[in-house]
Structure formats: C-alpha cells, structure tokens
Amino acid sequence: MTVTDEALPHTAAPGTGTGTGSDAADLPGPHALRGSGQAGDASGGAGGAPGEADDTARDEVVTALTGDLDTGFAVLYDTYRGAVFSTALRLSGRWAEAEDLAAEAFLRAYRALCGYGPDRIAGLRPRAWLLTILMNLWRNSLRTAARRPPPGPLEDAPDPPDPAEPVEDTAARHETGRELAGLLAGLPAAQRAAVVLRHVTDLPVAEIAIVLDLPEGTVKSHISRGLARLRTLHHTQGGTP
Amino acid sequence: MTRTDPVPDTSGPGLGSGDPLTAGLAGLAADAPAGLLDRIAARRVHVPGPLDDLQVAFTDHGIAYLRAGMDEQAFTTAFRARFARPLLPADRPPSGLVPALRTGRLGRLRLDLRGLSEFEAAVLRAAATIPRGQTRPYAWVARQAGRPKAVRAVGSALGRNPVPLLIPCHRVTRSDGAVGDYVFGGDAKERLLRAENVDLDEVAALAGRGMQLVGSDTTGIVCYPTCGDARRITPPHRRPFRNLAAARAAGYRPCLHCRPAQPEPA
C-alpha cells in the first residue's frame, strides 16, 4: 500500500501536448490533449518581449527539474506560484479554496514529474502544463460543488481578505478589486477562465488555447464576450459599491 | 482567426493599457501566501539522537518520517517512494523534536500519520503508550489495537512505522525473550532497550524457564517483568508465572498499569 494522504500518485495529472516538434510524438497518457494540439503555435512564444522573458524562465525551470526533482520543484514553485495562485483565486473567488486548488495542483504536478523521463521533462512547457492541471481541478471542484447544497451567505461571500495582508492594504486594493472580483463570478465558466488567464494571469492567447484546449479563435471570442459582459454587469450594478 | 472582437485589447500584450477594466483585472493578480509551499512540500533535516545519522522529514501536520543510517539521497528516494511529496532542506529541526529524541517524551510535538491504515494507526497508538524502560509483547499490542489475533500483522505494521523512536516500536518484543525484528535491525533495538535500562538478561532468563510474568506474593498482582511495579518487587517476594491463566489460578490479578494479556490461541 502506498502511504499518501490522498489519491495515488500519477492518477490525475493531465499530460498536455505542449512539447515542441519531435517531443510531441512521445507524450503518452490517457489525458493528453483531446483534440489535435495548438502545440506548434506555442513554440517560440507569442512573439515580443514578454514571450522571451517567459522562455527564459521556462528554460531555467526545465534545467532545474532535469538536475534534481526536488530542487527543481522548488524552482518551479517559485517561478509559477503567482500565476497559479492568482488564477486559482480569481477562478474560485475564495481565498481558502484558491489555496486548496493551488496546493493540490502543485502536488499533482510533482507526482506526475516523478513518473516523467528526462525527454518528457525537457519538452515540458511548465506554465501551461501547471495551469492545465489547475484548470482540471477547478472544473472538478465546480462539478462537485454543483452536487452539494448551495453555500450559506457567509461562505458565499467572494474574496474574503487575505489573512496575511494588513487591513489597510486590503481595503486599498479592494477599492476596485473587490467589486471586479465579484463580477467575475457572474461570468459563465468558459468566459471566466479565458478572461482570468488573459488579463489576470497575463498569458498570451496561444498559451491559453493550450491550457483550455480550445482553438485560438474560440479563446479570443470567450475573452471579448467575457469583457463585454463584465462591462454590462458593471453598469447594471451601478458602478462602485 | 476572424476577429469579431469589439474590444481592441484582448489579444496582444501592450495594447489596451488605458482600459480601466483590463487594468483592474491585471490588478487582481496576487502572490501566493507564504505558507502555501509548506502545504505542498515536506522538509528534511539531520538531527542528533540515540542512533547515528538520523534524518527527519516533517510537514505542516508534524513529523512524518524518521530514518537512521541513510545518506541524503537514499532518504529522499525512500521518502518520495512512500509519500510522493516534494522534500526540501530545512534550516533547523521543528521545535520540540530534539528534546523529544533525547527524552523519549513527545511533549507538544505533533506527528503526521496521514496515509496509515486504521489498523496501522491503532498499532502505533498502542505502541506509543509503552513507557520508557519497559517492553510489551506483540500480542499485547494486538489486543490494545483491538485485533487480539492479528499478532503477525502487528509485526508488519510496526515494521512500517514511519517515525521510529518517536513512536517507540523498539519496546515491542517477542514473548520468548528475544528482542525481535526492528526497522533499524535487532542489534539497534537491543542497544536502545539497554540504554533505557531494560533488564534484557532477566527477561531472557525468565523466558528460558518458560516464564512470561512476575507476581508479588504480598500484593497478589502479576505484571510483565519490565513493568515499573514488577521491578520494585524484592527478590524474596517475586513469583514467576508461565502465563496469566496460571497466575489467576494462583489467586493473582493482572496489573492495571502494564495490563498483561492472555495469549490468544492462534
């Protein structure tokens, strides 16, 4: 019996077709990209300066993971914790749930990495891969939540304050943030995911297409419809609270 | 890629910086809270203790794993195989660990026993109650864990003890007087027990005569030979017994501290 506190290792980490060129051929796994990939589009980044910075970070993470899995994991975590946590926070709308989702996503990532060979790690695009894991966990949590009775008003309050943040900072940041974070909850799941990944997590559209496993055109229309809807919600709810 | 997009700032970075909505969304990014990594990764540290080369892994739930005589690579590999969790170096041992290893008392030190089966956890809880300087047979642990016939399974569960020394599985010994197996080997077990002043020679001498228990003819109470109460019985009043049935037949009752058990017929 394997002693772990939850599910067996390697069960639910999705494989994503994020490799470049030849690596894409040896990506196994039942959870690999369902459609044909946008993998080719992602290689080389989306062009421009941010893409190059992302590539440098990506190379550092992959190099560290190739050396030692545990040291590499620490680099992976430090590089992408902000992206993963921000995404989890703005998707779920709740601090505690975001912590659960982000912790679980990183843990599953580690467990998947334990079973990956050097080739597979070399072909990894870690940010898209991590966010794909997170997105699957979030969709699962939505499904589970739909089967539970609706939460009470207290639990339902979006974005409770960060317990580690001073109250004044929270107040200042939430001046605009709280309202906007609340509005995000009013978007359909697909639009919310696309808007959060594009404008909160700041991913290029090509990478969002990989994470959400959708064509780029669909991603763009989710984003623009999401933004349009946010504007409408903003106006109908009468501006700032 | 037909753009039906009415908003001009959805695709390229660098565009739409003047839009208050997208600026507001960008402001919703948040760094991960400081404690998040500790929910994911365990920490490892070298500690001094009664055995050489002790390494300990701990999580935010407590001490999860303790092993002796391994190098860092072997320890990390063993931890990964068992817990599938990242393991990073720690600056210092968690508070309370070093005193707990020195005194054998846990105090407020917490143990992370997630992932053990119910039976394994019950066995370890039972073993944890054996006082320093005393031993109990496997059958006693089986009874305390609620499965009196699962004596062999107790041996396996103790062999999988993730935190030896902290849960003193070395104090569980064979009823024939031998010390029995141990995670770190029988020799280490004997060394640990002698360091706790267990009189293994007396236990072996009694067992050699087929005697498992010692009673006092002044109190009429019968104990395991290493029980604190048994060790106070002066030699003229010590009465050895083969088992609890024999002691009961002689009018003795079992000690309420060490609770000697009647061996179950296998």
Interface residues (C-beta under 8 A of the other chain):
Chain A: M1 T2 V3 T4 D5 P9 A46 G48 P50 L69 D70 T71 F73 A74 Y77 R81 G82 V84 F85 S86 L89 R90 E99 A102 A103 F106 L107 Y110 R111 C114 D162 P163 A164 R173 T176 G177 L180 A181 L184 V195 V196 R198 H199 V200 T201 D202 P204 V205 E216 G217 K220 S221 I223 S224 L227 A228 L230 R231 H234
Chain B: M1 T2 R3 T4 D5 P6 V7 T10 S11 G12 P13 G14 L21 T22 G24 L25 A26 G27 L28 A29 A30 D31 A32 P33 A34 G35 L36 L37 R39 I40 A41 T76 R80 R82 F83 A84 R85 P86 L87 L88 R114 G115 L116 S117 R160 P162
